[in-house]
Amino acid sequence: MTDAQTSWFNTAVTALSDPQNQRVWSIIVSLFGDLAQRDGDKISGRALTHIITPMGIKPEAIRVALHRLRKDGWIDSTRSGRASVHFLTASGRSQSAAVTPRIYAPTTITPQDWHLLIAEDGNSGTLDALVQQPNYVAVNRTTVLGHGPLPRGRSDLLVVTKPELSAPDWLRGRLFPEDLKLACARLDSTLNGLQLPKATVKPGLGPVQIATLRTLVVHRWRRVVLRHPDLPAAYHPSDWVGERCRHRVADLLQNLPRPVLTQTGDLLSANSD
């Protein structure tokens, strides 16, 4: 890279990093979900270290995070000669695939099969389990909003299917709390400020640098977009910039093509022969 390209890369990494919420295991989940989601994909320990350390994360922290992810059944590791390679487990691939459309879709695809589930006061155990699923969001302690097939074991719940898609301001505020709106606005502003010079910077970035930037973008956006289901526009507060931010994410990822993984788990540029 030229000095100008190196300077832009360092500036971009600093802007996209979130030192207050730098959970290394979560960053690795974002990385594998973006670069190595298919069965048979693997990333070498060397490549993984080179991708993540520019974020200010030490190799020791990477090893600790990998140990946690192996323990949790997300990632497995093996030896390839003297080197280690890492890959998503079947469960890890399944969980990554489930959220991929929501992370990468250039526009929100809003489901139509919404329903409300209301529990009796003091009897919200069923709802507590549901709100852990990506297609449900809590309205309050006894009410959840969700889409998809109705859950089993709902005999004690009041079920309202296909509710009118309108919402009072108090509900918009509850579904889009201030910390979520702020996180989205900050990412939107950061992406707008990067100003990727397509003609000069992108060709000079190596596959590892591209992987670093893609991981940071996907990680920041994943932590916004997966906070609740893709809700209809009628539920959005007036100061929600999620759709604009989504477009910026899609544009930047398009201009930083996903690197190609070799059989040894190293990276090649997407346009390499």
N, C-alpha and C positions, 0 to 999 in steps of 0.2 A: 504494500500500500504506500501511496505518497504521504508526505507529512500532513497534507490537508485531509486526506481520507482517514489517517490515523486519528487526527484531531476530532473529526466528525464522529468516528466510531466511539472514542472515549467519552465525548460529550453525550452521545446518545445512550450509552450504557449508564452513565451517571444519572441522566434524566429519567430513564426507565426503571432504575433500581428503586426499591422501596425499603430502605434500611430499617424502618420501624416494624416491618412485617416480613422479614427475610427468613421465612421458614424453609430451610434447605430441602427437606423432604418434599414439600409442596412444589418447589421449583423443579425438582427432579421429575415429579409426576407430570408437570406441564411440559417438560422437555421430552419425555418419552411419548406422551400423548401426541405431540406435534411431529416428532422425527421418527419414532420407532413403534408405531401402533400395530403394524401387521404381524401376523404369525411368522416367525423366522427372523424378524428384524432384531438387531442387537447393536449395542454401542460399546466400544472398548473403554476400559477405565481411563486410558490416556486421553481419548477424545472427550469423554465426559468431564475430566478435569480441565482440559483446555477450554471447553465451552463455559464452564461455570466460574472458574477462578477470576475472570475479568470483572465479575459482579462484586468482587471484594470478599468472596467466600473462600475459606482455606480448605486445602485437601482433607485435613482431619475432619472438618465438619461434613464434607461430602461422604467420607467413609461412615461416619455415625449415622447420617441420613439413610444411606444405602442399607445399613444393618437394620434400621427401623422398618424400612419398606420391605425388606425380605421377611422380617418377622411378621409383618401385617399381611403378607401374601400378595403384595403388589408387584414385586420385582424378584427375579431370581438371577443368579450369577453362576458362571462357570469359568474354567480356565481354557485359554487357547494358547498353547505353548507356555511361555512364561508370563503371559499377560492375562488379565481378567476381562471378561466381557459380561455385559448386563442386558437383561431383556425383560419385558413385561410378562407376567404370568397370564394364563388364560383368563383369570378373574380381572387382572389389571387391564388386559385388552378389552374385555367386555365393558368394564366401567368407563374406560376412555371412549370407546365407540358410542356409548349411550349419550354422551354429552357433546360429541364432536359436531353434530349438525348445529347445535345452538351456539357453539363458539365460533364457527367459521362461516355461517350463513351471512351473506352480505346484507340481507334484509331480514327482519323478524318474521318468522312464520308462526302466526298466532293460532293455537288450537281453537276449535269451535265447540268441543264437547265438555264445557265447563260444568261444574256442579258445586254446591255448597253442602257441607256436612256439619251438623250442629249436635253437640253432645249435651247431656244434662250437666248442670253445675256439679263439680266434684267428681265427674265420671268421664274424664277426657283421655284415659289411657290409650284408647284406640287412635285418637287424633295425634297423640304424642309420637306414635310410631309412624303415622302417615307423613307428618311434616319432615321426617328425615328423608323422604323420597323427593326426587327432583321435580315432580309434577304437582307438588302441593306447597301451599304457603299458608301460614297461620294468619287469621284475621284477629283473633283474640284467643283466650285460653280454651274456649269451648266451640270455636268455629274455625273451619279451614276451607280454603278455596282451592279447587284442583281441577284437573282435566284427565281424560282417558277413561278406561273402564271403571265402573264403580267398585270399590273394594269389597272383599268378603267380610263377613262378621260385622255388618252394619245394622243389625236389627235394633240396636239401642240408639241409633242416630236418626235425627231428622234429615232427610235427603231432599235437596232442591236441585233438580236438573235443569240445564239450560237457563240459568238465571239471566235477567236483563243485564246487559253489559254497561251499567252505569255505576258511578261510585261517588260518594260524598267526599269532600276534602279531607275529612278526618281519616277515611280509609286510604286515600292516596298517600297521606302522610305516614300511615302505619306501614303500608306496603313498600314505600320508598323512603326509608328513614334518612335523616340528614347525613349520617356517615356514608351511606351508600351513594347518595347524590354527590357528595363531596369527592368520593373516590372516583366516580365516573367522570366528573367535571375535571379533576386533576389529570386523569389519563387523557381525556379529550384535548385538554390544553397542551399537554406534553407532546402528543402525537402531532398536533397542529404546528408546534414549534420546531419539530425536528427538520421539516423541510428537506426530505430526502432528495438530493440532486441525482436523479436517475441516470443522467448521461455521464457523470464523472465518478460518483462514489460507488454505486452498486458494482460495476465491473471490477473495481479494485478490491472489494471485500472478498476474503477467502471464505471457504465453506464453514470454517469454525466460527469466524466473526458473524456470518449470517445466522448460524445456529444460535449464537449468543443473543443476538437481537430478536430473533423470532421467539426464543424461549421467554425473554422478558416481556415482549408484547403479549404473547398468549397468556402468560402467567397473570399479568396485571388485568387483562380483560376477563379471564376466567373467573377471577375473584370478584368481578362486578356482575357478569352476566349469569352466573350460576347461583346467585343469592336467592333467586326465586324463579318460578316459571316465566316464560315470555308472556306477559300479561297484555290484554287488549289495550289499545291506545286510550280508551276511555278511563283506564285506571291510572294513567300516567299523570303526575303533577306537571304543572306548566313549566317548571324549571328543570325537567328531566332531559338530559342531553344524550341518552343512551343510543338512540338511532344514529345521531351524527357521529358518535364515538365508534359505533359498529362499522360505519362506512370507512372511517379513518383506519381502523384495524385491518379491514379487508384490503384496503388499498395498499397499506404498507406491506402486508404479508405477500400480496401479489408481486410487489416490486423487490421482494427479498425471497426468491424462489427456494423452496425447501431443498437442502442438500441431499445428495444420494448417499446411502450407506453401502459400504463395501462388505464383502463376506467376512472381513476381519473386524468389522465394527468401526471402521474409520470413515471419514467424510470426504466426498467429492462434490465439486460444484454441480449444480443442477444441469448446467450446459456442458459438462465434461463428456468427452467421447469415451 
